[in-house]
């Protein structure tokens, strides 16, 4: 149904998604104000719903139980580094080589800094700090810059530490927009 609406009323569809993102941003801001014990309660409730039993924070046994602890207790800077789609590139280059990286076309702190004239006709834009924040541009002539600006401005305001679950290492990622080469696949 939404796909049909997107095809018939694309502006309304994108505005609807903008409103959903704005609600999510407000929800995130509320979650950020909670205390540490509240985070544990939220994670415990999510765990009970998804896994089917209570989480005993004092006696973590299974991998999934220990992963809940990791989300809020382990503040190892490497978690942030490896979650950052921009900074992890240096780590990959050092560990296995830059031939495994998609060519980088640019990095910016905000959407309005992007000089689209310098980008090729096809490229991929994404944020470095979240998930599902990608925009594939197959042709600049069909690129809706106003809609993209709205999307990226919303995404840049989102703290992905609080989007799907509480994973505090996402909070410390310095937010960026990156452009990568568009790669065509055969399928």
C-alpha positions in Angstrom: 0.0 0.0 0.0 2.8 2.5 0.9 4.6 1.6 -2.3 1.5 2.5 -4.2 1.2 5.8 -2.3 4.9 6.5 -2.9 4.4 6.1 -6.7 1.2 8.2 -6.8 2.0 10.9 -4.2 5.8 10.9 -3.8 5.9 14.3 -1.9 3.2 13.1 0.6 5.0 9.8 1.1 8.3 11.5 1.8 6.7 14.1 4.1 5.0 11.2 6.0 8.4 9.5 6.5 9.8 12.9 7.6 7.1 13.1 10.3 7.9 9.5 11.4 11.6 10.4 11.7 10.7 13.5 13.7 8.6 11.5 16.2 11.5 9.0 16.5 13.9 11.9 17.2 11.7 13.2 20.0 11.4 9.7 21.4 15.2 9.3 21.3 15.7 12.7 23.1 13.4 11.4 25.9 15.4 8.2 26.2 18.7 10.1 26.4 17.4 11.8 29.6 16.8 8.5 31.4 19.1 7.2 34.2 21.3 4.1 33.8 18.9 1.9 35.8 16.1 2.8 33.4 18.3 1.6 30.5 18.6 -1.8 32.2 14.8 -2.0 32.7 14.2 -1.2 29.0 16.7 -3.8 27.9 15.3 -6.3 30.3 11.8 -5.8 29.0 13.0 -6.1 25.3 14.9 -9.2 26.2 11.8 -10.8 27.9 9.7 -10.0 24.8 12.2 -11.2 22.2 13.8 -14.2 24.0 11.0 -15.3 26.3 12.5 -15.3 29.7 13.8 -12.8 32.4 17.3 -11.4 32.2 19.2 -11.8 35.4 21.8 -9.0 35.4 23.7 -10.6 38.3 24.0 -14.0 36.7 24.5 -13.6 32.9 25.1 -17.0 31.3 24.2 -17.2 27.6 25.7 -15.2 24.8 22.5 -13.2 24.3 22.4 -12.3 28.0 26.1 -11.1 28.0 25.4 -9.1 24.8 22.8 -7.1 26.8 25.5 -6.2 29.3 27.8 -5.2 26.5 25.3 -2.7 25.2 25.5 -0.4 28.2 28.6 -1.5 30.3 31.5 -2.0 27.9 32.8 1.4 26.9 35.7 0.2 24.8 36.5 2.8 22.2 36.9 0.1 19.6 33.2 -0.5 19.6 32.6 3.1 18.4 35.4 2.9 15.9 34.1 -0.3 14.4 30.5 1.0 14.2 31.5 4.3 12.5 31.2 3.7 8.7 33.8 6.4 8.1 36.5 5.7 10.8 36.3 2.0 10.3 37.8 2.5 6.8 41.2 3.2 8.3 41.0 0.1 10.5 40.0 -2.1 7.4 42.9 -0.6 5.4 45.4 -1.4 8.2 44.0 -4.9 8.9 43.3 -6.3 5.4 44.0 -3.6 2.8 42.2 -0.8 1.1 41.3 -2.9 -1.9 38.3 -4.2 0.2 36.9 -0.7 0.6 34.4 0.9 -1.7 36.0 4.1 -3.1 35.2 7.1 -1.0 34.0 10.2 -3.0 33.6 12.7 -0.1 32.9 13.3 3.6 30.9 16.2 5.1 29.5 17.4 8.4 26.2 18.4 6.9 24.1 18.0 3.8 24.5 21.6 2.7 28.3 21.2 2.5 28.0 18.7 -0.3 29.0 20.0 -3.8 26.9 17.7 -6.0 28.6 19.1 -9.1 31.8 17.3 -8.0 30.0 14.0 -7.6 29.7 11.5 -10.5 26.3 10.8 -12.0 25.9 7.7 -9.8 26.9 7.5 -6.2 25.7 6.4 -2.7 25.1 8.8 0.2 25.0 7.5 3.7 25.5 8.6 7.3 28.4 7.1 9.2 26.6 6.7 12.5 23.4 4.7 11.8 21.6 2.0 10.0 19.3 2.2 7.1 20.4 5.7 6.3 21.5 5.2 2.7 20.5 6.9 -0.5 21.4 5.3 -3.8 21.6 7.8 -6.6 21.5 6.1 -10.0 21.2 9.3 -11.9 21.8 12.9 -10.7 19.2 14.1 -13.2 16.5 12.2 -11.3 17.9 13.2 -7.8 15.4 15.0 -5.6 17.8 17.2 -3.6 15.1 18.7 -1.4 13.8 15.3 -0.3 17.4 14.1 0.3 18.2 17.2 2.4 15.1 16.5 4.6 16.1 12.9 5.0 19.7 13.6 5.9 18.9 16.5 8.2 16.6 14.1 10.1 19.1 11.3 10.1 21.9 13.5 11.3 19.8 14.5 14.4 19.2 10.8 15.3 21.3 9.3 18.0 21.3 5.6 16.9 22.3 4.5 20.4 18.5 4.6 21.1 16.9 3.7 17.8 16.2 0.0 17.9 17.7 -0.9 21.3 20.0 0.8 23.7 23.6 0.5 22.4 25.5 3.4 24.0 28.6 3.2 21.8 26.7 4.7 18.9 26.3 8.0 20.9 29.9 8.9 20.6 30.2 8.6 16.8 30.9 12.1 15.3 28.2 12.4 12.7 29.2 12.6 9.1 27.7 12.1 5.6 29.8 10.1 3.2 29.6 9.5 -0.5 30.8 6.3 -2.0 31.1 5.0 -5.5 28.0 3.3 -6.9 28.7 -0.3 -7.6 26.6 -2.1 -10.1 25.8 -5.8 -9.5 24.8 -8.4 -12.0 21.7 -9.5 -10.0 
